[in-house]
Amino acid sequence: ADTLALAYYYSGERKYAEGAARVIRTWFLDPATAMNPNMNYAQAVPGVSNGRPEGVLDGASFIGVIDAVGLIGPSGALTPGETKALEDWFARYVDWMLKSANGKAEGKASNNHGLWYDAQVARFALFARKPDIARKIALAFPAARTARQVDASGALPAELTRTRSFHYSLYALAAAYTLADSAACLGADLYHAEEKGRSLRQATDYVAAY
């Protein structure tokens, strides 16, 4: 959907917007094919778990869907009713993320998973017209994430223990930047926010040195 939406944005050709809308309808809206707003079975491990908290991370790709909806908006490929139905889908998904066992467990993660949890919930809440949820996450971020996940040097210790530490450091920062962009919509500046001397700027400088 996001690739087709970009094709429409740059070309102006309606066929691309209609293609993006078709993908969105199939996945989220058509009763015959739509997915339920949960990740109950994500990253299941046969014989071990029918669905793990880590699977919540996979929903990050939905952020591109929200961007696509905005990009194809002028085309009218999605009707106002369909857009409202999609907002309702994400409202139910946010509710699942906040209240389900797997959602709450992922929210407690202290590495890139926790960062992507915040990034997802905030962005989805904004799209679902629940700005208070997004604002709460944004305001808590410096103390809840930056101060706890960035060390005095600017490194992300939980990512440095991974075999691909550079990749995971960038991946974690991408989540933080995604949330910072959402926070900007609410008048909050997380890019420059400091907590106990830790900041996203500091974490970015640390990685940039490599």
Number of C-alpha atoms within 10 A of each C-alpha: 23 22 15 19 28 18 19 22 20 9 10 15 12 18 15 22 29 20 17 26 24 16 15 23 18 14 14 18 19 12 11 8 11 13 14 14 17 20 23 19 15 19 17 15 11 8 6 8 11 12 17 20 23 20 18 27 20 14 16 17 11 16 17 14 19 20 16 23 22 12 20 26 18 13 17 12 19 21 12 11 9 16 16 14 15 21 20 16 20 25 21 18 22 24 16 18 23 18 12 16 14 22 25 16 17 25 21 14 15 15 20 23 22 24 29 27 26 24 26 26 26 27 26 27 23 23 21 20 15 16 18 13 17 25 21 12 17 25 15 12 22 22 15 17 19 25 18 17 23 21 17 13 12 20 19 26 15 16 21 14 10 12 9 10 15 15 13 19 23 18 17 22 20 16 21 24 17 19 26 23 18 25 26 14 13 15 10 16 15 23 19 14 18 16 16 12 14 24 23 22 14 20 22 16 14 15 15 9 6 6
